[in-house]
Amino acid sequence: MLVTFRTDVHADILMFGDIAVQLLKLMGHSGAVPGALLADDVPAALERLRQAVAAQPATIPEQADRVDDDNDDQDDEREPPVALAHRALPLIELLAAAAAEHCDVLWDR
């Protein structure tokens, strides 16, 4: 599932559903998709998200080295994990723009 966040004062943001739901919950929302925040509620949701992201570790710990000769080629091709703060940044920017202009925020599949 993909989730699109929309507001009138910022470009749409598209995220994978599991990350979007996680961020919605950090904002204090139920995580339901579709959903919306009224303009009056955006600043509080933005602040909760910023605080939650700041409380997360800045980097993702590397997995312990595994001895697995059969999967050596696959290990080299794996993408490095992305920290929550990096995934949240586009949504934080969208919420900040919506808060500054007092606009609603909507999201759907």
C-alpha positions in Angstrom: 0.0 0.0 0.0 1.1 3.5 -0.8 -0.2 6.6 1.1 -0.3 10.1 -0.3 -0.3 13.1 2.0 -1.8 16.3 0.6 -2.2 19.9 1.5 -2.9 23.0 -0.5 0.5 24.7 0.2 3.0 21.9 -0.4 3.7 19.2 -3.0 2.1 15.8 -2.4 4.2 13.3 -0.4 4.0 9.6 -1.3 5.1 7.0 1.3 5.0 3.2 1.8 2.0 2.4 3.9 3.8 0.8 6.9 6.1 3.9 7.3 3.1 6.3 6.8 1.1 4.5 9.5 4.0 4.6 11.9 4.4 8.3 11.4 0.7 8.9 11.8 0.8 7.1 15.1 3.8 9.2 16.2 1.7 12.3 15.4 -0.9 11.1 17.8 -3.3 9.9 15.1 -5.0 6.5 15.0 -3.0 5.5 11.9 -6.2 5.0 9.8 -6.0 5.6 6.1 -7.7 7.6 4.7 -7.7 10.4 7.2 -7.2 14.1 7.8 -6.0 16.8 10.2 -7.9 20.0 10.4 -5.7 23.1 10.2 -6.1 23.8 13.9 -4.7 20.4 14.8 -1.7 20.5 12.4 0.7 22.4 14.7 0.2 19.9 17.6 0.6 16.9 15.3 3.8 18.4 13.9 5.3 19.0 17.3 4.5 15.4 18.4 6.1 14.1 15.3 9.2 16.2 15.8 9.5 15.1 19.4 9.0 11.4 18.5 11.6 11.6 15.7 14.1 13.4 18.0 13.7 10.6 20.6 14.6 7.9 18.0 18.2 6.9 17.5 19.9 9.0 14.8 21.4 5.9 13.1 20.2 2.4 12.6 22.6 -0.1 14.3 24.2 -2.5 11.9 23.2 -6.1 12.2 25.8 -8.4 13.8 28.1 -10.0 11.2 26.7 -13.4 10.2 28.7 -16.3 9.0 26.8 -17.4 5.9 28.9 -18.2 2.9 25.8 -18.9 0.7 24.4 -15.4 1.0 27.6 -13.3 0.6 26.5 -12.0 -2.8 23.1 -11.0 -1.5 24.6 -9.1 1.5 26.5 -6.9 -0.9 23.4 -6.0 -2.8 21.2 -5.1 0.1 20.2 -1.5 0.6 21.3 0.2 3.8 18.4 0.8 6.3 17.0 4.3 6.4 16.6 6.1 9.7 13.1 7.2 10.8 14.2 10.8 10.9 15.1 10.7 7.2 11.8 9.0 6.3 9.9 11.6 8.4 11.5 14.7 6.9 9.2 15.1 3.9 6.1 14.8 6.1 7.6 17.2 8.7 8.1 19.7 5.9 4.6 19.2 4.6 3.1 19.7 8.1 5.2 22.8 8.7 4.0 24.3 5.5 0.4 23.5 6.3 0.8 24.9 9.9 2.3 28.1 8.6 -0.5 28.7 6.1 -3.3 27.2 8.4 -4.3 24.5 5.9 -5.8 21.1 6.4 -3.7 17.9 5.7 -5.3 14.9 4.0 -4.0 11.4 3.3 -5.3 8.4 1.4 -4.3 5.4 -0.5 
